[in-house]
Amino acid sequence: MNTYISPTILSNAFGVSPSTLKRWSDKGILKSDRTRGGHRRFSISEAIRMSRDLGIPFRNPESIGLPDPIEPSTLVGGREPFELLHDALEAENLNEAQRIVLGLFLSGMPLVELLEDVVSPVIARLGMQWVKSPTGIASEHAATQMMLETLGTLKNLLPTAEGRALAIGGAPSGDPYRIPTTMVSLTVQDLGFKSINLGPDLPLESLVEYCRKERPRIAWLSTTSSDPIPMLQRKIHSVAEELHSLGILLAVGGRQTGKLTRRPISNLIEFRSLKQFRAFCDRLLTPNEI
């Protein structure tokens, strides 16, 4: 999010004096920009980064449009965060779902942990709603849409990585699932990549041509599809070979992980978790790209 605010507004959000904010900026703890008139200004995403990285809490987050942080250890009754999120989505309470996800993020929970340990199990559980009642499919679709809106809001809290390493991906044709590829996109953006999510149901030849044009450091495929394994293998190996000729890595993950590699291709890597994928991508960035 490149929304900029004045030192006065941000110092109020942190509950500190403007001079403290200036000191953080002078020390390089909190990056600032300048207006045309030479006045200091700060982006909300940079303020969030500092808060998360250094454990400096917002005292008045609502003053800059943010919810209160949520510490998992303080949840009433020992409930798990994913239980709260599940209940909010099941009740079709978008505001509460956003409060929970953004609150956990602002508390400092690593993004990949939030996605893999909170969002992912909730979506998996809600995906079984269709067996419970005649309205199950509609309820699942409603929850999915609310989750996508929530993840979109979360994306806006991450720094925009202009001019840095590029990552491009999506889900293959016949795979309609939007949330998994969205979570991959958020994961690489959080690392500092410029991320382009091409979404679900993506013809793989289109992915190859787009990569040919944009030349990303890495491409990804989220495979939640129920296509027969041999068919997926052929498609993915064909894409990997074409991307190999372009010097582009291909990361594959999802339900079918572990079944998609017929023979080794040096640029094709399968990942069993977002955490594993994030660790790999972290090593791809050079020091001047971090």
C-alpha positions as CSV (number, residue, x, y, z in Angstrom):
1,M,0.0,0.0,0.0
2,N,1.6,3.3,-1.1
3,T,-0.9,5.5,0.8
4,Y,1.1,8.2,2.4
5,I,0.4,10.1,5.7
6,S,2.0,12.9,7.6
7,P,4.3,12.5,10.6
8,T,1.6,13.9,12.9
9,I,-0.9,11.3,11.9
10,L,1.5,8.4,12.1
11,S,3.0,9.5,15.4
12,N,-0.6,9.5,16.8
13,A,-1.1,6.0,15.4
14,F,2.0,4.7,17.2
15,G,1.3,6.8,20.3
16,V,4.7,8.5,20.2
17,S,5.9,12.1,19.6
18,P,6.7,13.4,16.1
19,S,10.3,13.7,17.3
20,T,10.5,10.0,18.0
21,L,9.2,9.3,14.6
22,K,11.8,11.6,13.1
23,R,14.5,9.8,15.1
24,W,13.3,6.4,13.8
25,S,13.5,7.8,10.3
26,D,16.9,9.3,10.7
27,K,18.2,5.9,12.0
28,G,16.8,4.1,9.0
29,I,14.4,2.1,11.1
30,L,11.4,3.7,9.4
31,K,11.8,4.7,5.7
32,S,10.3,8.0,4.7
33,D,9.7,9.9,1.5
34,R,9.6,13.6,0.8
35,T,6.8,15.8,-0.6
36,R,7.7,18.3,-3.4
37,G,8.0,20.9,-0.6
38,G,10.6,18.8,1.2
39,H,8.3,17.6,4.0
40,R,8.7,14.1,5.4
41,R,5.9,11.6,4.7
42,F,5.4,7.9,5.5
43,S,3.6,5.1,3.7
44,I,1.2,3.0,5.8
45,S,2.8,-0.3,4.4
46,E,6.2,0.8,5.6
47,A,4.8,1.7,9.0
48,I,3.2,-1.8,9.2
49,R,6.5,-3.4,8.2
50,M,8.4,-1.7,11.0
51,S,5.7,-2.5,13.5
52,R,5.8,-6.2,12.6
53,D,9.6,-6.5,12.2
54,L,10.5,-4.7,15.4
55,G,7.5,-5.4,17.6
56,I,6.6,-1.7,17.9
57,P,2.8,-1.8,18.4
58,F,0.2,0.7,17.0
59,R,-1.5,2.4,20.0
60,N,-4.2,4.0,17.9
61,P,-4.4,1.9,14.7
62,E,-8.0,3.0,13.9
63,S,-6.6,6.5,13.2
64,I,-5.0,5.2,10.0
65,G,-7.8,2.8,9.1
66,L,-6.4,-0.4,10.7
67,P,-8.0,-2.8,13.1
68,D,-6.6,-3.7,16.5
69,P,-3.9,-6.3,16.5
70,I,-4.9,-9.8,17.7
71,E,-2.4,-11.8,19.8
72,P,-3.3,-15.5,19.4
73,S,-2.2,-16.1,23.1
74,T,-4.9,-13.7,24.3
75,L,-7.9,-15.3,22.5
76,V,-10.7,-16.0,25.0
77,G,-11.4,-19.6,25.9
78,G,-8.2,-20.9,24.3
79,R,-9.8,-20.8,20.9
80,E,-7.6,-21.2,17.8
81,P,-7.5,-18.3,15.3
82,F,-8.7,-20.6,12.5
83,E,-11.8,-21.4,14.5
84,L,-12.7,-17.7,14.9
85,L,-12.1,-17.2,11.2
86,H,-14.2,-20.2,10.3
87,D,-17.1,-19.0,12.4
88,A,-16.9,-15.5,10.9
89,L,-17.0,-16.8,7.3
90,E,-19.7,-19.4,8.1
91,A,-21.8,-16.5,9.6
92,E,-21.0,-14.5,6.4
93,N,-19.6,-11.7,8.6
94,L,-17.0,-10.0,6.3
95,N,-16.1,-7.3,8.7
96,E,-15.3,-9.9,11.4
97,A,-13.3,-12.0,9.0
98,Q,-11.2,-9.0,8.0
99,R,-10.7,-8.0,11.6
100,I,-9.4,-11.4,12.5
101,V,-7.0,-11.8,9.5
102,L,-5.7,-8.3,9.5
103,G,-5.5,-8.3,13.3
104,L,-3.3,-11.4,13.3
105,F,-1.1,-9.9,10.6
106,L,-0.7,-6.6,12.5
107,S,0.2,-8.6,15.7
108,G,3.3,-9.8,13.8
109,M,2.2,-13.3,12.8
110,P,4.3,-14.3,9.8
111,L,2.2,-14.0,6.7
112,V,3.0,-17.5,5.4
113,E,2.0,-18.9,8.9
114,L,-1.3,-16.9,8.7
115,L,-2.0,-18.3,5.3
116,E,-1.0,-21.9,5.8
117,D,-2.1,-22.4,9.4
118,V,-5.2,-20.2,9.6
119,V,-6.7,-19.4,6.2
120,S,-5.9,-22.7,4.4
121,P,-7.6,-25.1,7.0
122,V,-10.6,-22.8,7.2
123,I,-11.1,-22.9,3.4
124,A,-10.6,-26.7,3.4
125,R,-13.3,-27.1,6.0
126,L,-15.7,-24.8,4.3
127,G,-15.1,-26.7,1.1
128,M,-17.0,-29.6,2.6
129,Q,-20.1,-27.5,3.2
130,W,-21.8,-28.8,0.1
131,V,-22.4,-32.2,1.8
132,K,-24.2,-30.6,4.7
133,S,-27.3,-28.9,3.2
134,P,-29.0,-27.9,0.0
135,T,-27.4,-24.4,0.4
136,G,-24.0,-25.7,1.1
137,I,-22.5,-24.8,-2.3
138,A,-23.9,-21.3,-2.2
139,S,-22.5,-20.9,1.4
140,E,-19.1,-22.1,0.3
141,H,-19.1,-19.7,-2.6
142,A,-20.1,-16.8,-0.4
143,A,-17.3,-17.7,2.1
144,T,-14.8,-17.9,-0.7
145,Q,-15.7,-14.5,-2.0
146,M,-15.4,-13.0,1.5
147,M,-12.0,-14.6,1.9
148,L,-10.8,-13.3,-1.4
149,E,-11.9,-9.8,-0.4
150,T,-10.1,-10.2,2.9
151,L,-6.9,-11.3,1.1
152,G,-7.2,-8.4,-1.2
153,T,-7.3,-6.0,1.7
154,L,-4.3,-7.8,3.2
155,K,-2.4,-7.4,-0.1
156,N,-2.9,-3.7,0.1
157,L,-1.1,-3.7,3.4
158,L,2.1,-5.2,1.8
159,P,4.8,-3.0,0.3
160,T,4.7,-2.6,-3.5
161,A,7.9,-4.0,-5.0
162,E,8.5,-1.9,-8.1
163,G,11.5,-2.8,-10.2
164,R,12.4,-5.9,-8.2
165,A,12.5,-9.6,-9.0
166,L,9.3,-10.7,-10.7
167,A,7.1,-13.8,-10.0
168,I,4.2,-14.9,-12.2
169,G,1.7,-17.7,-11.8
170,G,-1.8,-19.1,-11.6
171,A,-3.8,-22.3,-11.7
172,P,-4.1,-24.4,-14.8
173,S,-7.1,-24.8,-17.1
174,G,-9.8,-26.8,-15.4
175,D,-8.7,-25.6,-12.0
176,P,-11.2,-23.0,-10.8
177,Y,-9.8,-22.4,-7.3
178,R,-8.8,-18.8,-6.7
179,I,-7.6,-18.8,-3.1
180,P,-4.6,-21.1,-3.4
181,T,-2.9,-19.1,-6.2
182,T,-3.8,-15.9,-4.4
183,M,-2.0,-17.1,-1.3
184,V,1.1,-18.0,-3.4
185,S,1.0,-14.5,-4.8
186,L,0.9,-12.9,-1.4
187,T,3.7,-15.0,-0.2
188,V,6.1,-13.9,-2.9
189,Q,5.0,-10.3,-2.6
190,D,5.7,-10.4,1.2
191,L,9.3,-11.5,0.3
192,G,9.8,-8.5,-1.9
193,F,9.0,-9.9,-5.3
194,K,6.8,-8.0,-7.7
195,S,4.0,-10.6,-8.0
196,I,1.5,-11.0,-10.9
197,N,-1.3,-13.5,-10.2
198,L,-2.9,-14.6,-13.4
199,G,-5.7,-16.4,-11.5
200,P,-7.4,-19.8,-12.0
201,D,-8.3,-21.7,-15.1
202,L,-5.2,-20.4,-17.0
203,P,-4.3,-22.0,-20.3
204,L,-0.7,-23.1,-19.8
205,E,0.4,-22.0,-23.2
206,S,-0.8,-18.5,-22.2
207,L,1.3,-18.7,-19.1
208,V,4.3,-19.6,-21.2
209,E,3.8,-16.7,-23.6
210,Y,3.2,-14.3,-20.8
211,C,6.5,-15.4,-19.2
212,R,8.2,-15.1,-22.5
213,K,7.2,-11.5,-22.6
214,E,7.7,-10.5,-18.9
215,R,10.7,-12.8,-18.1
216,P,10.0,-13.5,-14.4
217,R,12.6,-15.0,-12.1
218,I,10.1,-17.7,-11.2
219,A,6.7,-18.9,-12.3
220,W,4.3,-20.9,-10.2
221,L,1.4,-23.3,-10.8
222,S,-1.2,-24.0,-8.0
223,T,-2.6,-27.5,-8.8
224,T,-5.8,-28.1,-6.9
225,S,-7.4,-29.7,-10.0
226,S,-8.7,-33.2,-10.1
227,D,-7.4,-33.8,-13.6
228,P,-5.9,-37.3,-14.1
229,I,-2.3,-37.3,-12.9
230,P,-0.8,-38.4,-16.3
231,M,-2.5,-35.5,-18.0
232,L,-1.2,-33.0,-15.5
233,Q,2.2,-34.5,-15.7
234,R,2.4,-34.0,-19.4
235,K,1.1,-30.4,-19.2
236,I,3.5,-29.4,-16.5
237,H,6.5,-31.0,-18.0
238,S,5.8,-29.3,-21.3
239,V,5.6,-25.9,-19.6
240,A,8.7,-26.6,-17.6
241,E,10.7,-27.4,-20.7
242,E,9.6,-24.3,-22.4
243,L,10.4,-22.1,-19.4
244,H,13.7,-23.9,-19.0
245,S,14.7,-22.6,-22.5
246,L,13.9,-19.1,-21.2
247,G,15.9,-19.5,-18.0
248,I,12.8,-19.4,-15.8
249,L,12.1,-21.6,-12.8
250,L,8.7,-23.3,-12.4
251,A,7.4,-24.0,-8.9
252,V,4.4,-26.4,-8.6
253,G,2.4,-27.1,-5.5
254,G,-1.1,-28.1,-4.3
255,R,-3.1,-31.2,-3.7
256,Q,-1.3,-33.2,-6.3
257,T,2.2,-32.4,-5.1
258,G,4.6,-35.3,-5.1
259,K,2.8,-37.0,-8.0
260,L,3.6,-34.6,-10.9
261,T,7.2,-35.2,-11.7
262,R,7.8,-38.0,-14.2
263,R,11.5,-37.2,-14.8
264,P,13.9,-34.6,-13.5
265,I,13.9,-31.2,-15.1
266,S,16.4,-28.8,-13.6
267,N,14.0,-25.8,-13.4
268,L,11.0,-27.8,-12.1
269,I,10.5,-27.8,-8.3
270,E,7.6,-29.3,-6.4
271,F,6.7,-27.8,-3.0
272,R,4.6,-29.5,-0.3
273,S,3.9,-26.3,1.6
274,L,3.8,-22.5,1.3
275,K,6.5,-22.3,4.0
276,Q,8.8,-24.5,1.9
277,F,8.1,-22.4,-1.2
278,R,8.8,-19.2,0.7
279,A,12.1,-20.4,2.0
280,F,13.2,-21.4,-1.6
281,C,12.1,-18.0,-3.0
282,D,13.9,-16.2,-0.2
283,R,17.2,-17.6,-1.5
284,L,16.5,-16.4,-5.0
285,L,16.7,-12.7,-4.0
286,T,20.0,-11.0,-4.3
287,P,21.0,-8.5,-1.5
288,N,20.1,-5.4,-3.6
289,E,16.6,-6.9,-4.2
290,I,15.7,-7.3,-0.5
